[in-house]
Amino acid sequence: MQGEPPYGWKDLLTDTAIIAVVAGIILLVIGSFPESFGKLIPFL
């Protein structure tokens, strides 16, 4: 293969890592504070 695609493997891995961290934080917040999160949903 000549050249690299605009969206390379490093970008994919970086985005996947970021998404995994963000998803983990969101799940942690939902799991730890279900009542608080339920109150925040209407404002999102």
Secondary structure, DSSP 8 states (H G I E B T S, - for coil): --S--SS-HHHHHHHHHHHHHHHHHHHHHHHH-HHHHHHHGGG-
